[in-house]
């Protein structure tokens, strides 16, 4: 299994500059309710569930998903998958940059078919149940990606375009003309995430954040929860833990110093929060950082 990047704005490069596409087969951490952590990326993502069941949070909706289901995750969509703890959840993710399927210039194909799919300008679910036609093409993409036969890039692109055709045929009756509201909500959620990231090593209060965005604390918490399925404090703590994990791995700083540098002024609270997200103590992580999530 390949490790899946779990930062909110995913830093992983999928594929490479001349062929920006990658395929992963993943088994999520069993004892964690978050099967795929809340994140977003500029790439499109195709998700095929192989085993287990959970809920996909994407596009301001929560979709139940199970083995055989296919999901299309649009560019820049904040998304995550949650399920029961101590259960198996296996899936395939094909992640590719929109440039891989875009037309050269804004021709009829780009304007009529691809742009609506990339930004999901449809009022219908992102999940298709028992999606045999999609499943076949996803499995063919994974096979080509792994085996790399002559012309595999063309083969993968052909399958991606087939998936786009199938998806457009499914969704075209539900096409809508305006995305301004949803796009502005997504942009605001990303601004809030960036604000929290910039505050990670400082004293944080909801009051200060609400004043920054000129909204009430209640509205802030409800909106952030709706968009990310996390509270602002949960997201901040998760981001702080990712920063502290890097310091534990890359420096010799004492655990207490790492805690302070990443915004935790109470070592007991730091230990509890670190264990919540990393499933081991800071000391154990420092000894075996490669074992996290296994």
KAWO-V471366 format. One record per pair of residues at least 6 apart in sequence whose ideal C-beta (glycine too) atoms are under 8 Angstrom apart, sorted by the first residue. I is the first residue (numbers start at 1). GAP is how many residues later the second one is. If there is no record, write none. Layout:
# KAWO-V471366
[[I | GAP] [I | GAP]]
This chain:
# KAWO-V471366
[[1 | 23] [1 | 24] [1 | 25] [1 | 26] [2 | 22] [2 | 23] [2 | 24] [3 | 290] [4 | 20] [4 | 22] [4 | 32] [4 | 89] [5 | 6] [5 | 7] [5 | 34] [6 | 30] [6 | 31] [6 | 33] [6 | 236] [7 | 32] [7 | 235] [8 | 29] [8 | 30] [8 | 31] [8 | 32] [8 | 185] [8 | 189] [8 | 220] [8 | 227] [8 | 230] [8 | 231] [9 | 30] [9 | 31] [9 | 32] [9 | 181] [9 | 184] [10 | 29] [10 | 30] [10 | 31] [12 | 29] [14 | 6] [14 | 7] [14 | 8] [14 | 29] [14 | 81] [14 | 82] [14 | 83] [15 | 6] [15 | 7] [15 | 81] [15 | 82] [19 | 81] [19 | 134] [20 | 23] [20 | 76] [20 | 77] [20 | 79] [20 | 80] [21 | 73] [21 | 74] [21 | 75] [21 | 76] [21 | 79] [21 | 124] [21 | 135] [21 | 139] [22 | 72] [22 | 73] [22 | 74] [22 | 123] [23 | 69] [23 | 70] [23 | 71] [23 | 72] [23 | 118] [23 | 119] [23 | 122] [23 | 123] [24 | 68] [24 | 69] [24 | 70] [24 | 71] [25 | 25] [25 | 65] [25 | 66] [25 | 67] [25 | 117] [26 | 64] [26 | 65] [26 | 66] [26 | 67] [27 | 61] [27 | 62] [27 | 63] [28 | 7] [28 | 8] [28 | 53] [28 | 55] [28 | 61] [28 | 62] [28 | 63] [29 | 6] [29 | 250] [29 | 264] [29 | 265] [30 | 55] [30 | 56] [30 | 57] [30 | 58] [30 | 59] [31 | 54] [31 | 55] [31 | 248] [32 | 53] [32 | 247] [33 | 49] [33 | 50] [33 | 51] [33 | 52] [34 | 46] [34 | 47] [34 | 48] [35 | 19] [35 | 46] [35 | 47] [35 | 48] [35 | 54] [36 | 43] [36 | 44] [36 | 45] [37 | 43] [37 | 201] [38 | 19] [38 | 40] [38 | 41] [38 | 42] [38 | 190] [38 | 191] [38 | 192] [38 | 197] [39 | 39] [39 | 40] [39 | 41] [40 | 36] [40 | 37] [40 | 38] [40 | 39] [40 | 150] [41 | 34] [41 | 35] [41 | 54] [42 | 33] [42 | 34] [42 | 55] [42 | 56] [43 | 32] [43 | 52] [43 | 53] [43 | 54] [43 | 55] [44 | 28] [44 | 29] [44 | 30] [44 | 31] [44 | 51] [44 | 52] [44 | 53] [44 | 54] [44 | 74] [45 | 27] [45 | 28] [45 | 34] [45 | 48] [45 | 49] [45 | 50] [46 | 24] [46 | 25] [46 | 26] [46 | 27] [46 | 46] [46 | 47] [46 | 48] [46 | 49] [46 | 88] [46 | 92] [46 | 117] [47 | 9] [47 | 18] [47 | 23] [47 | 24] [47 | 25] [47 | 26] [47 | 44] [47 | 45] [47 | 46] [48 | 21] [48 | 22] [48 | 23] [48 | 43] [48 | 44] [48 | 83] [48 | 86] [48 | 87] [48 | 90] [48 | 91] [49 | 16] [49 | 17] [49 | 18] [49 | 19] [49 | 20] [49 | 21] [49 | 22] [49 | 40] [49 | 41] [49 | 42] [50 | 17] [50 | 40] [50 | 41] [50 | 42] [51 | 16] [51 | 37] [51 | 38] [51 | 39] [52 | 14] [52 | 15] [52 | 31] [52 | 35] [52 | 36] [52 | 37] [52 | 38] [53 | 11] [53 | 12] [53 | 13] [53 | 14] [53 | 30] [53 | 34] [53 | 36] [54 | 10] [54 | 11] [54 | 27] [54 | 28] [54 | 29] [54 | 30] [54 | 35] [55 | 7] [55 | 8] [55 | 9] [55 | 10] [55 | 26] [55 | 27] [55 | 28] [56 | 6] [56 | 7] [56 | 9] [56 | 15] [56 | 23] [56 | 24] [56 | 25] [56 | 70] [56 | 71] [57 | 6] [57 | 22] [57 | 23] [57 | 24] [57 | 25] [57 | 172] [58 | 13] [58 | 15] [58 | 19] [58 | 20] [58 | 21] [58 | 22] [58 | 68] [59 | 15] [59 | 18] [59 | 20] [59 | 61] [59 | 67] [59 | 123] [60 | 122] [60 | 125] [60 | 166] [60 | 167] [61 | 64] [61 | 65] [62 | 167] [63 | 8] [63 | 62] [63 | 63] [63 | 64] [65 | 6] [65 | 16] [65 | 62] [68 | 61] [68 | 62] [68 | 63] [68 | 64] [68 | 67] [69 | 58] [69 | 59] [69 | 60] [69 | 61] [69 | 62] [70 | 57] [70 | 58] [70 | 61] [70 | 64] [70 | 65] [70 | 68] [71 | 55] [71 | 56] [71 | 57] [72 | 45] [72 | 48] [72 | 54] [72 | 95] [73 | 6] [73 | 53] [74 | 43] [74 | 44] [74 | 45] [74 | 46] [74 | 52] [75 | 23] [75 | 43] [75 | 44] [76 | 110] [77 | 43] [77 | 109] [78 | 108] [78 | 111] [78 | 112] [78 | 149] [78 | 150] [80 | 148] [80 | 149] [81 | 8] [81 | 10] [82 | 147] [83 | 6] [92 | 46] [92 | 47] [92 | 50] [94 | 44] [94 | 47] [94 | 48] [94 | 66] [96 | 64] [98 | 16] [98 | 20] [100 | 57] [100 | 60] [101 | 13] [101 | 56] [101 | 59] [101 | 60] [101 | 63] [102 | 8] [102 | 12] [103 | 6] [103 | 7] [103 | 11] [113 | 51] [113 | 52] [113 | 55] [114 | 50] [115 | 6] [116 | 6] [116 | 52] [116 | 55] [116 | 59] [117 | 47] [117 | 50] [117 | 51] [117 | 54] [119 | 60] [119 | 64] [120 | 6] [121 | 54] [121 | 55] [121 | 56] [121 | 58] [122 | 49] [122 | 50] [122 | 52] [122 | 53] [122 | 54] [123 | 51] [123 | 52] [123 | 53] [124 | 46] [124 | 47] [124 | 49] [124 | 50] [128 | 6] [128 | 42] [133 | 33] [134 | 29] [134 | 32] [134 | 33] [137 | 22] [137 | 25] [137 | 26] [137 | 29] [138 | 21] [138 | 25] [140 | 15] [140 | 19] [141 | 15] [141 | 18] [141 | 19] [144 | 8] [144 | 11] [144 | 12] [144 | 15] [145 | 7] [145 | 11] [149 | 6] [185 | 38] [185 | 42] [186 | 41] [188 | 25] [188 | 35] [189 | 34] [189 | 35] [189 | 38] [189 | 39] [191 | 22] [192 | 17] [192 | 21] [192 | 28] [192 | 32] [192 | 40] [193 | 35] [193 | 42] [195 | 14] [195 | 17] [195 | 18] [196 | 8] [196 | 13] [196 | 36] [196 | 39] [196 | 40] [196 | 43] [197 | 42] [199 | 10] [199 | 37] [199 | 64] [200 | 36] [200 | 39] [200 | 40] [200 | 43] [200 | 62] [200 | 63] [201 | 39] [201 | 42] [201 | 60] [201 | 61] [201 | 62] [202 | 61] [203 | 60] [204 | 29] [204 | 32] [204 | 59] [206 | 11] [206 | 14] [206 | 15] [206 | 26] [206 | 27] [207 | 10] [209 | 11] [209 | 23] [210 | 6] [210 | 7] [210 | 9] [210 | 10] [213 | 7] [215 | 8] [220 | 12] [221 | 10] [221 | 11] [224 | 6] [224 | 7] [224 | 8] [224 | 11] [225 | 6] [228 | 7] [230 | 8] [236 | 27] [237 | 36] [237 | 40] [238 | 39] [240 | 22] [240 | 23] [240 | 24] [240 | 33] [241 | 21] [241 | 32] [241 | 33] [241 | 36] [241 | 37] [243 | 19] [244 | 14] [244 | 15] [244 | 17] [244 | 18] [244 | 20] [244 | 26] [244 | 30] [244 | 38] [245 | 29] [245 | 33] [245 | 40] [245 | 44] [245 | 47] [247 | 6] [247 | 11] [247 | 14] [247 | 15] [248 | 7] [248 | 10] [248 | 34] [248 | 37] [248 | 38] [248 | 41] [249 | 36] [249 | 37] [249 | 40] [251 | 7] [253 | 8] [255 | 12] [255 | 15] [255 | 27] [255 | 28] [255 | 31] [256 | 11] [258 | 24] [259 | 6] [259 | 7] [259 | 8] [259 | 11] [259 | 23] [262 | 8] [264 | 6] [264 | 9] [270 | 12] [271 | 10] [271 | 11] [274 | 7] [274 | 8] [274 | 11] [275 | 6] [278 | 7] [278 | 14] [279 | 13] [279 | 14] [280 | 8] [280 | 11] [280 | 12] [285 | 7]]
